[in-house]
Amino acid sequence: PRQFKIPDWFLNRKKDHKDGRYSQVVSNALDMKLRDDLERLKKIRNHRGLRHYWGLRV
């Protein structure tokens, strides 16, 4: 998508925390990235991560 001049705000992976790039991720990879992000938030004891951990609305 980047090679076709699609704007960054249109991609589904904004500012990856590991490499800082915008990208378009599909299906299984998107699920895996989301799960990794939630685990990272839980690990650093972020407010959003804790609410996911406790099963509350975020």
C-alpha distance matrix in Angstrom:
0.0 3.8 5.5 5.4 6.9 5.7 8.6 9.2 11.6 9.4 8.0 10.9 11.9 13.3 15.2 16.0 19.8 20.1 17.8 16.7 12.9 10.2 8.0 7.1 10.4 12.1 15.8 18.2 16.2 15.7 19.4 20.3 18.5 20.2 23.4 23.2 22.6 25.6 27.7 27.0 28.0 31.1 32.0 31.9 33.8 31.5 32.7 29.7 30.1 33.8 33.4 31.3 33.9 36.7 35.0 35.2 32.8 30.2
3.8 0.0 3.8 5.4 5.3 5.6 7.5 7.9 11.2 10.2 8.9 12.2 12.2 12.7 13.7 15.0 18.6 18.8 15.9 14.6 10.9 8.8 7.9 8.7 12.2 14.7 18.5 20.5 18.0 17.5 21.3 21.7 19.3 21.2 24.5 23.7 22.8 26.1 28.1 26.8 27.8 31.2 31.7 31.3 33.5 31.1 32.5 29.8 30.3 34.1 34.0 32.0 34.6 37.5 36.1 36.1 33.9 30.9
5.5 3.8 0.0 3.8 5.5 7.5 10.2 11.4 14.7 13.4 12.5 15.6 15.8 16.5 17.3 18.4 21.8 21.6 18.6 17.7 14.0 12.4 11.2 11.7 14.9 16.9 20.6 22.7 20.3 20.3 24.1 24.4 22.3 24.5 27.6 26.8 26.2 29.5 31.3 30.1 31.3 34.6 35.1 34.7 37.0 34.8 36.2 33.5 33.9 37.7 37.6 35.6 38.1 41.1 39.7 39.8 37.5 34.6
5.4 5.4 3.8 0.0 3.8 5.6 9.1 11.4 14.0 12.2 12.2 15.6 16.6 17.3 18.8 20.3 23.9 24.1 21.3 20.0 16.3 14.0 12.7 12.4 15.7 17.2 20.9 23.4 21.5 21.0 24.8 25.7 23.7 25.4 28.7 28.4 27.5 30.6 32.8 31.8 32.7 36.0 36.8 36.4 38.4 35.9 37.0 34.2 34.9 38.6 38.1 36.2 38.9 41.6 40.0 39.9 37.3 34.6
6.9 5.3 5.5 3.8 0.0 3.8 6.2 8.9 11.6 10.6 11.3 15.0 15.9 15.8 17.1 19.2 22.6 23.3 20.4 18.5 15.0 12.7 12.5 12.9 16.6 18.6 22.2 24.8 22.6 21.6 25.4 26.2 23.8 25.2 28.7 28.2 26.9 30.0 32.3 31.0 31.6 35.0 35.9 35.2 37.1 34.4 35.3 32.7 33.7 37.4 36.9 35.3 38.2 40.8 39.3 38.9 36.2 33.3
5.7 5.6 7.5 5.6 3.8 0.0 3.8 6.6 8.6 7.0 8.0 11.7 13.2 13.3 15.3 17.4 21.0 22.1 19.7 17.5 14.1 11.1 10.6 10.4 14.1 16.1 19.5 22.2 20.3 18.8 22.5 23.7 21.3 22.3 26.0 25.8 24.4 27.2 29.7 28.7 29.0 32.4 33.6 33.0 34.6 31.8 32.5 29.7 30.9 34.4 33.8 32.1 35.1 37.6 35.9 35.4 32.7 29.9
8.6 7.5 10.2 9.1 6.2 3.8 0.0 3.8 5.5 5.6 7.4 11.1 12.2 11.2 13.1 15.9 19.2 20.7 18.5 15.8 12.8 9.8 10.6 11.2 14.9 17.3 20.5 23.1 20.9 19.0 22.5 23.7 20.9 21.5 25.2 24.9 23.0 25.7 28.4 27.1 27.1 30.6 31.8 30.8 32.3 29.4 30.0 27.4 28.8 32.3 31.7 30.4 33.5 35.8 34.3 33.6 30.8 27.7
9.2 7.9 11.4 11.4 8.9 6.6 3.8 0.0 3.8 5.4 5.6 8.8 9.0 7.6 9.3 12.2 15.4 17.1 15.1 12.2 9.6 6.4 8.0 9.4 12.9 15.8 19.0 21.1 18.6 16.6 20.0 20.9 17.8 18.4 22.1 21.6 19.5 22.3 24.9 23.4 23.4 27.0 28.1 27.1 28.7 25.8 26.6 24.1 25.4 29.0 28.6 27.3 30.2 32.7 31.4 30.8 28.2 25.0
11.6 11.2 14.7 14.0 11.6 8.6 5.5 3.8 0.0 3.8 5.6 8.0 9.1 7.5 10.2 13.1 16.1 18.5 17.1 14.0 12.0 8.7 10.0 10.6 13.7 16.2 18.8 21.2 19.1 16.5 19.5 20.9 17.8 17.7 21.4 21.4 18.9 21.3 24.3 23.1 22.5 26.0 27.5 26.5 27.6 24.4 24.7 22.1 23.8 27.2 26.4 25.3 28.6 30.7 29.3 28.3 25.4 22.3
9.4 10.2 13.4 12.2 10.6 7.0 5.6 5.4 3.8 0.0 3.8 6.6 9.0 9.0 12.3 14.5 17.9 19.9 18.6 16.0 13.4 9.7 9.6 8.8 11.9 13.7 16.4 19.2 17.6 15.0 18.2 20.0 17.4 17.4 21.2 21.6 19.6 21.8 24.9 24.2 23.9 27.1 28.8 28.2 29.3 26.3 26.5 23.6 25.0 28.5 27.4 25.9 29.2 31.3 29.5 28.8 25.9 23.2
8.0 8.9 12.5 12.2 11.3 8.0 7.4 5.6 5.6 3.8 0.0 3.8 5.7 6.8 10.0 11.5 15.1 16.8 15.6 13.5 10.7 7.0 6.0 5.2 8.3 10.7 13.6 16.1 14.0 11.8 15.2 16.6 14.0 14.5 18.2 18.4 16.8 19.3 22.1 21.4 21.6 24.8 26.2 25.9 27.3 24.6 25.3 22.2 23.1 26.7 26.1 24.2 27.2 29.7 28.0 27.7 25.2 22.4
10.9 12.2 15.6 15.6 15.0 11.7 11.1 8.8 8.0 6.6 3.8 0.0 3.8 6.2 9.8 10.5 13.8 15.7 15.3 13.6 11.5 8.1 6.8 5.4 6.7 8.9 11.0 13.3 11.5 8.6 11.7 13.4 10.9 10.9 14.7 15.2 13.7 15.9 18.8 18.5 18.6 21.6 23.3 23.3 24.4 21.9 22.5 19.2 20.0 23.5 22.8 20.7 23.7 26.2 24.4 24.3 22.0 19.3
11.9 12.2 15.8 16.6 15.9 13.2 12.2 9.0 9.1 9.0 5.7 3.8 0.0 3.8 6.6 6.7 10.1 11.9 11.6 10.1 8.3 5.7 5.1 5.8 6.6 9.8 12.1 13.4 10.7 8.3 11.4 12.0 8.9 9.6 13.2 12.8 11.2 14.1 16.6 15.7 16.2 19.4 20.6 20.5 22.1 19.8 20.9 17.9 18.3 22.0 21.8 19.8 22.4 25.3 24.0 24.1 22.2 19.2
13.3 12.7 16.5 17.3 15.8 13.3 11.2 7.6 7.5 9.0 6.8 6.2 3.8 0.0 3.8 5.9 8.9 11.4 10.9 8.3 7.2 4.9 6.8 8.7 10.2 13.6 15.9 17.0 14.2 11.8 14.6 15.0 11.5 11.7 15.2 14.4 12.0 14.9 17.5 15.9 15.9 19.5 20.6 19.8 21.4 18.7 19.8 17.2 18.1 21.8 21.7 20.3 23.0 25.7 24.8 24.4 22.3 19.0
15.2 13.7 17.3 18.8 17.1 15.3 13.1 9.3 10.2 12.3 10.0 9.8 6.6 3.8 0.0 3.8 6.1 8.6 7.8 4.7 5.0 5.1 8.1 11.0 12.4 16.0 18.3 18.9 15.7 13.9 16.5 16.0 12.3 13.1 16.1 14.4 12.0 15.2 17.2 14.9 15.3 19.0 19.4 18.2 20.3 17.9 19.6 17.6 18.1 21.8 22.4 21.2 23.5 26.4 26.0 25.7 24.0 20.5
16.0 15.0 18.4 20.3 19.2 17.4 15.9 12.2 13.1 14.5 11.5 10.5 6.7 5.9 3.8 0.0 3.8 5.5 5.8 4.7 5.5 6.5 8.1 10.8 11.1 14.7 16.7 16.6 13.2 11.9 14.2 13.1 9.4 10.9 13.4 11.2 9.5 13.1 14.5 12.3 13.5 17.0 17.0 16.4 18.8 16.9 19.1 17.1 16.8 20.5 21.5 19.9 21.7 25.0 24.7 25.0 23.7 20.4
19.8 18.6 21.8 23.9 22.6 21.0 19.2 15.4 16.1 17.9 15.1 13.8 10.1 8.9 6.1 3.8 0.0 3.8 5.9 5.5 8.2 10.0 11.9 14.6 14.5 17.8 19.4 18.8 15.4 14.4 15.9 14.3 10.7 11.9 13.6 10.8 8.8 12.2 13.0 10.1 11.3 14.8 14.3 13.3 16.0 14.4 17.1 15.7 15.1 18.6 20.2 18.9 20.3 23.6 23.9 24.2 23.4 20.0
20.1 18.8 21.6 24.1 23.3 22.1 20.7 17.1 18.5 19.9 16.8 15.7 11.9 11.4 8.6 5.5 3.8 0.0 3.8 6.0 8.4 11.1 12.4 15.2 14.8 18.1 19.8 18.7 15.1 15.0 16.7 14.3 11.2 13.4 14.5 11.2 10.4 14.0 14.0 11.2 13.4 16.4 15.3 14.7 18.0 17.0 20.1 18.7 17.6 21.0 22.8 21.3 22.2 25.7 26.2 26.9 26.4 23.2
17.8 15.9 18.6 21.3 20.4 19.7 18.5 15.1 17.1 18.6 15.6 15.3 11.6 10.9 7.8 5.8 5.9 3.8 0.0 3.8 5.6 9.0 10.7 14.0 14.4 18.0 20.4 19.7 16.0 16.0 18.3 16.3 13.1 15.5 17.3 14.3 13.4 17.2 17.5 14.8 16.8 20.0 19.0 18.3 21.4 20.2 23.0 21.5 20.8 24.3 25.9 24.4 25.6 29.1 29.3 29.8 28.9 25.6
16.7 14.6 17.7 20.0 18.5 17.5 15.8 12.2 14.0 16.0 13.5 13.6 10.1 8.3 4.7 4.7 5.5 6.0 3.8 0.0 3.8 6.9 9.7 13.3 14.4 18.2 20.7 20.7 17.0 16.2 18.8 17.4 13.8 15.6 17.9 15.4 13.6 17.2 18.2 15.5 16.6 20.2 19.7 18.5 21.3 19.4 21.8 20.3 20.2 23.8 25.0 23.8 25.5 28.7 28.8 28.9 27.5 24.1
12.9 10.9 14.0 16.3 15.0 14.1 12.8 9.6 12.0 13.4 10.7 11.5 8.3 7.2 5.0 5.5 8.2 8.4 5.6 3.8 0.0 3.8 6.4 10.1 11.9 15.7 18.6 19.1 15.5 14.8 17.9 17.0 13.6 15.6 18.3 16.3 14.8 18.5 19.9 17.7 18.9 22.4 22.3 21.4 24.0 22.0 24.1 22.1 22.2 25.9 26.7 25.2 27.2 30.3 29.9 30.1 28.5 25.1
10.2 8.8 12.4 14.0 12.7 11.1 9.8 6.4 8.7 9.7 7.0 8.1 5.7 4.9 5.1 6.5 10.0 11.1 9.0 6.9 3.8 0.0 3.8 7.2 9.7 13.4 16.5 17.6 14.4 13.1 16.5 16.3 13.0 14.6 17.8 16.5 14.9 18.3 20.3 18.6 19.4 22.9 23.3 22.7 24.8 22.5 24.1 21.7 22.1 25.8 26.1 24.5 26.9 29.9 29.0 29.0 27.0 23.8
8.0 7.9 11.2 12.7 12.5 10.6 10.6 8.0 10.0 9.6 6.0 6.8 5.1 6.8 8.1 8.1 11.9 12.4 10.7 9.7 6.4 3.8 0.0 3.8 6.3 9.9 13.3 14.6 11.5 10.6 14.3 14.4 11.6 13.6 16.8 15.9 15.0 18.3 20.2 19.1 20.3 23.5 24.1 24.0 26.1 24.0 25.5 22.8 22.9 26.6 26.8 24.6 27.0 30.1 28.9 29.2 27.3 24.4
7.1 8.7 11.7 12.4 12.9 10.4 11.2 9.4 10.6 8.8 5.2 5.4 5.8 8.7 11.0 10.8 14.6 15.2 14.0 13.3 10.1 7.2 3.8 0.0 3.8 6.7 10.3 12.3 9.9 8.8 12.6 13.4 11.4 13.0 16.3 16.3 15.7 18.6 20.7 20.3 21.4 24.3 25.3 25.6 27.4 25.3 26.5 23.3 23.4 27.1 26.8 24.4 26.9 29.9 28.2 28.7 26.7 24.1
10.4 12.2 14.9 15.7 16.6 14.1 14.9 12.9 13.7 11.9 8.3 6.7 6.6 10.2 12.4 11.1 14.5 14.8 14.4 14.4 11.9 9.7 6.3 3.8 0.0 3.8 7.0 8.5 6.2 5.4 9.2 10.0 8.6 10.6 13.4 13.7 13.8 16.5 18.4 18.5 19.9 22.4 23.4 24.2 25.9 24.2 25.5 22.3 21.8 25.5 25.2 22.5 24.7 27.7 26.1 26.9 25.3 23.0
12.1 14.7 16.9 17.2 18.6 16.1 17.3 15.8 16.2 13.7 10.7 8.9 9.8 13.6 16.0 14.7 17.8 18.1 18.0 18.2 15.7 13.4 9.9 6.7 3.8 0.0 3.8 6.3 5.7 5.5 8.5 10.1 10.1 11.6 14.0 15.0 15.7 17.8 19.6 20.5 21.8 23.9 25.2 26.4 27.8 26.3 27.3 23.8 23.3 26.7 26.2 23.1 25.3 28.2 26.1 27.2 25.6 23.8
15.8 18.5 20.6 20.9 22.2 19.5 20.5 19.0 18.8 16.4 13.6 11.0 12.1 15.9 18.3 16.7 19.4 19.8 20.4 20.7 18.6 16.5 13.3 10.3 7.0 3.8 0.0 3.8 5.6 5.3 6.5 8.8 10.1 10.8 12.6 14.4 15.5 16.9 18.7 20.1 21.4 22.9 24.5 26.2 27.3 26.0 26.8 23.2 22.4 25.5 24.8 21.5 23.5 26.2 24.0 25.4 24.0 22.7
18.2 20.5 22.7 23.4 24.8 22.2 23.1 21.1 21.2 19.2 16.1 13.3 13.4 17.0 18.9 16.6 18.8 18.7 19.7 20.7 19.1 17.6 14.6 12.3 8.5 6.3 3.8 0.0 3.8 5.4 5.1 6.2 8.6 9.9 10.6 12.3 14.2 15.5 16.6 18.3 20.1 21.2 22.4 24.5 25.8 25.0 26.1 22.7 21.3 24.3 24.0 20.5 22.0 25.0 23.0 24.9 24.1 22.9
16.2 18.0 20.3 21.5 22.6 20.3 20.9 18.6 19.1 17.6 14.0 11.5 10.7 14.2 15.7 13.2 15.4 15.1 16.0 17.0 15.5 14.4 11.5 9.9 6.2 5.7 5.6 3.8 0.0 3.8 5.4 5.0 6.1 8.5 9.8 10.4 12.1 14.2 15.2 16.2 18.2 19.9 20.7 22.5 24.1 23.2 24.8 21.5 20.2 23.5 23.6 20.3 21.8 25.0 23.5 25.2 24.3 22.6
15.7 17.5 20.3 21.0 21.6 18.8 19.0 16.6 16.5 15.0 11.8 8.6 8.3 11.8 13.9 11.9 14.4 15.0 16.0 16.2 14.8 13.1 10.6 8.8 5.4 5.5 5.3 5.4 3.8 0.0 3.8 5.4 5.1 6.1 8.6 9.8 10.4 12.3 14.2 15.2 16.5 18.4 19.8 21.2 22.4 21.1 22.2 18.8 17.9 21.3 21.0 17.9 19.9 22.9 21.2 22.4 21.2 19.3
19.4 21.3 24.1 24.8 25.4 22.5 22.5 20.0 19.5 18.2 15.2 11.7 11.4 14.6 16.5 14.2 15.9 16.7 18.3 18.8 17.9 16.5 14.3 12.6 9.2 8.5 6.5 5.1 5.4 3.8 0.0 3.8 5.5 5.2 6.2 8.6 9.9 10.7 12.3 14.2 15.4 16.6 18.3 20.2 21.1 20.1 21.1 17.6 16.3 19.4 19.0 15.5 17.3 20.2 18.3 20.0 19.2 17.9
20.3 21.7 24.4 25.7 26.2 23.7 23.7 20.9 20.9 20.0 16.6 13.4 12.0 15.0 16.0 13.1 14.3 14.3 16.3 17.4 17.0 16.3 14.4 13.4 10.0 10.1 8.8 6.2 5.0 5.4 3.8 0.0 3.8 5.5 5.1 6.1 8.6 10.0 10.5 12.2 14.3 15.3 16.3 18.4 19.9 19.4 21.0 17.9 16.0 19.1 19.4 16.0 17.1 20.5 19.3 21.3 20.9 19.3
18.5 19.3 22.3 23.7 23.8 21.3 20.9 17.8 17.8 17.4 14.0 10.9 8.9 11.5 12.3 9.4 10.7 11.2 13.1 13.8 13.6 13.0 11.6 11.4 8.6 10.1 10.1 8.6 6.1 5.1 5.5 3.8 0.0 3.8 5.5 5.0 6.1 8.6 9.8 10.4 12.3 14.2 15.1 16.5 18.2 17.2 19.0 16.0 14.5 18.0 18.5 15.5 17.0 20.4 19.5 20.9 20.3 18.0
20.2 21.2 24.5 25.4 25.2 22.3 21.5 18.4 17.7 17.4 14.5 10.9 9.6 11.7 13.1 10.9 11.9 13.4 15.5 15.6 15.6 14.6 13.6 13.0 10.6 11.6 10.8 9.9 8.5 6.1 5.2 5.5 3.8 0.0 3.8 5.4 5.1 6.2 8.6 9.8 10.6 12.4 14.2 15.5 16.5 15.2 16.3 13.0 11.8 15.2 15.2 12.2 14.2 17.3 16.1 17.3 16.5 14.4
23.4 24.5 27.6 28.7 28.7 26.0 25.2 22.1 21.4 21.2 18.2 14.7 13.2 15.2 16.1 13.4 13.6 14.5 17.3 17.9 18.3 17.8 16.8 16.3 13.4 14.0 12.6 10.6 9.8 8.6 6.2 5.1 5.5 3.8 0.0 3.8 5.4 5.2 6.2 8.6 9.9 10.6 12.2 14.4 15.2 14.8 16.2 13.2 11.0 14.0 14.4 11.0 12.1 15.5 14.6 16.5 16.6 15.0
23.2 23.7 26.8 28.4 28.2 25.8 24.9 21.6 21.4 21.6 18.4 15.2 12.8 14.4 14.4 11.2 10.8 11.2 14.3 15.4 16.3 16.5 15.9 16.3 13.7 15.0 14.4 12.3 10.4 9.8 8.6 6.1 5.0 5.4 3.8 0.0 3.8 5.5 5.1 6.1 8.6 9.9 10.4 12.4 14.1 13.9 16.1 13.7 11.2 14.4 15.7 12.8 13.4 17.1 16.9 18.7 18.9 16.8
22.6 22.8 26.2 27.5 26.9 24.4 23.0 19.5 18.9 19.6 16.8 13.7 11.2 12.0 12.0 9.5 8.8 10.4 13.4 13.6 14.8 14.9 15.0 15.7 13.8 15.7 15.5 14.2 12.1 10.4 9.9 8.6 6.1 5.1 5.4 3.8 0.0 3.8 5.5 5.1 6.2 8.7 9.8 10.7 12.2 11.2 13.2 10.7 8.9 12.6 13.7 11.3 12.7 16.1 16.0 17.1 16.8 14.2
25.6 26.1 29.5 30.6 30.0 27.2 25.7 22.3 21.3 21.8 19.3 15.9 14.1 14.9 15.2 13.1 12.2 14.0 17.2 17.2 18.5 18.3 18.3 18.6 16.5 17.8 16.9 15.5 14.2 12.3 10.7 10.0 8.6 6.2 5.2 5.5 3.8 0.0 3.8 5.4 5.0 6.2 8.5 10.0 10.4 9.7 11.1 8.4 6.1 9.4 10.3 7.7 8.9 12.4 12.3 13.6 13.8 11.6
27.7 28.1 31.3 32.8 32.3 29.7 28.4 24.9 24.3 24.9 22.1 18.8 16.6 17.5 17.2 14.5 13.0 14.0 17.5 18.2 19.9 20.3 20.2 20.7 18.4 19.6 18.7 16.6 15.2 14.2 12.3 10.5 9.8 8.6 6.2 5.1 5.5 3.8 0.0 3.8 5.4 5.1 6.1 8.7 9.7 10.3 12.5 10.7 7.4 10.0 11.9 9.4 9.1 12.9 13.5 15.5 16.4 14.6
27.0 26.8 30.1 31.8 31.0 28.7 27.1 23.4 23.1 24.2 21.4 18.5 15.7 15.9 14.9 12.3 10.1 11.2 14.8 15.5 17.7 18.6 19.1 20.3 18.5 20.5 20.1 18.3 16.2 15.2 14.2 12.2 10.4 9.8 8.6 6.1 5.1 5.4 3.8 0.0 3.8 5.4 5.0 6.3 8.5 8.7 11.8 10.6 7.8 10.7 13.1 11.5 11.4 15.0 16.1 17.4 18.0 15.6
28.0 27.8 31.3 32.7 31.6 29.0 27.1 23.4 22.5 23.9 21.6 18.6 16.2 15.9 15.3 13.5 11.3 13.4 16.8 16.6 18.9 19.4 20.3 21.4 19.9 21.8 21.4 20.1 18.2 16.5 15.4 14.3 12.3 10.6 9.9 8.6 6.2 5.0 5.4 3.8 0.0 3.8 5.4 5.4 6.1 5.3 8.0 6.9 4.4 7.6 9.9 9.0 9.5 12.7 13.8 14.5 15.0 12.4
31.1 31.2 34.6 36.0 35.0 32.4 30.6 27.0 26.0 27.1 24.8 21.6 19.4 19.5 19.0 17.0 14.8 16.4 20.0 20.2 22.4 22.9 23.5 24.3 22.4 23.9 22.9 21.2 19.9 18.4 16.6 15.3 14.2 12.4 10.6 9.9 8.7 6.2 5.1 5.4 3.8 0.0 3.8 5.6 4.9 6.2 8.4 7.9 4.2 5.7 8.7 7.7 6.8 10.1 11.9 13.2 14.6 12.8
32.0 31.7 35.1 36.8 35.9 33.6 31.8 28.1 27.5 28.8 26.2 23.3 20.6 20.6 19.4 17.0 14.3 15.3 19.0 19.7 22.3 23.3 24.1 25.3 23.4 25.2 24.5 22.4 20.7 19.8 18.3 16.3 15.1 14.2 12.2 10.4 9.8 8.5 6.1 5.0 5.4 3.8 0.0 3.8 5.4 7.8 10.9 11.1 7.7 8.9 12.3 11.5 10.0 13.3 15.4 16.9 18.4 16.5
31.9 31.3 34.7 36.4 35.2 33.0 30.8 27.1 26.5 28.2 25.9 23.3 20.5 19.8 18.2 16.4 13.3 14.7 18.3 18.5 21.4 22.7 24.0 25.6 24.2 26.4 26.2 24.5 22.5 21.2 20.2 18.4 16.5 15.5 14.4 12.4 10.7 10.0 8.7 6.3 5.4 5.6 3.8 0.0 3.8 5.6 9.3 10.3 8.0 9.2 12.6 12.7 11.9 14.7 17.0 17.6 18.7 16.3
33.8 33.5 37.0 38.4 37.1 34.6 32.3 28.7 27.6 29.3 27.3 24.4 22.1 21.4 20.3 18.8 16.0 18.0 21.4 21.3 24.0 24.8 26.1 27.4 25.9 27.8 27.3 25.8 24.1 22.4 21.1 19.9 18.2 16.5 15.2 14.1 12.2 10.4 9.7 8.5 6.1 4.9 5.4 3.8 0.0 3.8 6.5 8.3 6.2 6.0 9.6 10.5 9.6 11.7 14.3 14.6 16.0 14.0
31.5 31.1 34.8 35.9 34.4 31.8 29.4 25.8 24.4 26.3 24.6 21.9 19.8 18.7 17.9 16.9 14.4 17.0 20.2 19.4 22.0 22.5 24.0 25.3 24.2 26.3 26.0 25.0 23.2 21.1 20.1 19.4 17.2 15.2 14.8 13.9 11.2 9.7 10.3 8.7 5.3 6.2 7.8 5.6 3.8 0.0 3.8 5.5 5.0 6.1 8.6 9.9 10.3 12.2 14.1 13.7 14.3 11.6
32.7 32.5 36.2 37.0 35.3 32.5 30.0 26.6 24.7 26.5 25.3 22.5 20.9 19.8 19.6 19.1 17.1 20.1 23.0 21.8 24.1 24.1 25.5 26.5 25.5 27.3 26.8 26.1 24.8 22.2 21.1 21.0 19.0 16.3 16.2 16.1 13.2 11.1 12.5 11.8 8.0 8.4 10.9 9.3 6.5 3.8 0.0 3.8 5.5 5.2 6.3 8.8 9.9 10.7 12.3 11.1 11.3 8.9
29.7 29.8 33.5 34.2 32.7 29.7 27.4 24.1 22.1 23.6 22.2 19.2 17.9 17.2 17.6 17.1 15.7 18.7 21.5 20.3 22.1 21.7 22.8 23.3 22.3 23.8 23.2 22.7 21.5 18.8 17.6 17.9 16.0 13.0 13.2 13.7 10.7 8.4 10.7 10.6 6.9 7.9 11.1 10.3 8.3 5.5 3.8 0.0 3.8 5.5 5.2 6.4 8.7 10.1 10.7 9.6 9.2 6.2
30.1 30.3 33.9 34.9 33.7 30.9 28.8 25.4 23.8 25.0 23.1 20.0 18.3 18.1 18.1 16.8 15.1 17.6 20.8 20.2 22.2 22.1 22.9 23.4 21.8 23.3 22.4 21.3 20.2 17.9 16.3 16.0 14.5 11.8 11.0 11.2 8.9 6.1 7.4 7.8 4.4 4.2 7.7 8.0 6.2 5.0 5.5 3.8 0.0 3.8 5.5 5.1 6.2 8.7 9.9 10.2 10.9 8.7
33.8 34.1 37.7 38.6 37.4 34.4 32.3 29.0 27.2 28.5 26.7 23.5 22.0 21.8 21.8 20.5 18.6 21.0 24.3 23.8 25.9 25.8 26.6 27.1 25.5 26.7 25.5 24.3 23.5 21.3 19.4 19.1 18.0 15.2 14.0 14.4 12.6 9.4 10.0 10.7 7.6 5.7 8.9 9.2 6.0 6.1 5.2 5.5 3.8 0.0 3.8 5.3 4.8 6.1 8.5 8.6 10.4 9.3
33.4 34.0 37.6 38.1 36.9 33.8 31.7 28.6 26.4 27.4 26.1 22.8 21.8 21.7 22.4 21.5 20.2 22.8 25.9 25.0 26.7 26.1 26.8 26.8 25.2 26.2 24.8 24.0 23.6 21.0 19.0 19.4 18.5 15.2 14.4 15.7 13.7 10.3 11.9 13.1 9.9 8.7 12.3 12.6 9.6 8.6 6.3 5.2 5.5 3.8 0.0 3.8 5.4 5.2 6.1 5.1 6.7 6.1
31.3 32.0 35.6 36.2 35.3 32.1 30.4 27.3 25.3 25.9 24.2 20.7 19.8 20.3 21.2 19.9 18.9 21.3 24.4 23.8 25.2 24.5 24.6 24.4 22.5 23.1 21.5 20.5 20.3 17.9 15.5 16.0 15.5 12.2 11.0 12.8 11.3 7.7 9.4 11.5 9.0 7.7 11.5 12.7 10.5 9.9 8.8 6.4 5.1 5.3 3.8 0.0 3.8 5.5 5.0 6.1 7.4 6.9
33.9 34.6 38.1 38.9 38.2 35.1 33.5 30.2 28.6 29.2 27.2 23.7 22.4 23.0 23.5 21.7 20.3 22.2 25.6 25.5 27.2 26.9 27.0 26.9 24.7 25.3 23.5 22.0 21.8 19.9 17.3 17.1 17.0 14.2 12.1 13.4 12.7 8.9 9.1 11.4 9.5 6.8 10.0 11.9 9.6 10.3 9.9 8.7 6.2 4.8 5.4 3.8 0.0 3.8 5.5 7.8 10.3 10.4
36.7 37.5 41.1 41.6 40.8 37.6 35.8 32.7 30.7 31.3 29.7 26.2 25.3 25.7 26.4 25.0 23.6 25.7 29.1 28.7 30.3 29.9 30.1 29.9 27.7 28.2 26.2 25.0 25.0 22.9 20.2 20.5 20.4 17.3 15.5 17.1 16.1 12.4 12.9 15.0 12.7 10.1 13.3 14.7 11.7 12.2 10.7 10.1 8.7 6.1 5.2 5.5 3.8 0.0 3.8 5.6 9.1 10.2
35.0 36.1 39.7 40.0 39.3 35.9 34.3 31.4 29.3 29.5 28.0 24.4 24.0 24.8 26.0 24.7 23.9 26.2 29.3 28.8 29.9 29.0 28.9 28.2 26.1 26.1 24.0 23.0 23.5 21.2 18.3 19.3 19.5 16.1 14.6 16.9 16.0 12.3 13.5 16.1 13.8 11.9 15.4 17.0 14.3 14.1 12.3 10.7 9.9 8.5 6.1 5.0 5.5 3.8 0.0 3.8 6.8 8.8
35.2 36.1 39.8 39.9 38.9 35.4 33.6 30.8 28.3 28.8 27.7 24.3 24.1 24.4 25.7 25.0 24.2 26.9 29.8 28.9 30.1 29.0 29.2 28.7 26.9 27.2 25.4 24.9 25.2 22.4 20.0 21.3 20.9 17.3 16.5 18.7 17.1 13.6 15.5 17.4 14.5 13.2 16.9 17.6 14.6 13.7 11.1 9.6 10.2 8.6 5.1 6.1 7.8 5.6 3.8 0.0 3.8 6.3
32.8 33.9 37.5 37.3 36.2 32.7 30.8 28.2 25.4 25.9 25.2 22.0 22.2 22.3 24.0 23.7 23.4 26.4 28.9 27.5 28.5 27.0 27.3 26.7 25.3 25.6 24.0 24.1 24.3 21.2 19.2 20.9 20.3 16.5 16.6 18.9 16.8 13.8 16.4 18.0 15.0 14.6 18.4 18.7 16.0 14.3 11.3 9.2 10.9 10.4 6.7 7.4 10.3 9.1 6.8 3.8 0.0 3.8
30.2 30.9 34.6 34.6 33.3 29.9 27.7 25.0 22.3 23.2 22.4 19.3 19.2 19.0 20.5 20.4 20.0 23.2 25.6 24.1 25.1 23.8 24.4 24.1 23.0 23.8 22.7 22.9 22.6 19.3 17.9 19.3 18.0 14.4 15.0 16.8 14.2 11.6 14.6 15.6 12.4 12.8 16.5 16.3 14.0 11.6 8.9 6.2 8.7 9.3 6.1 6.9 10.4 10.2 8.8 6.3 3.8 0.0
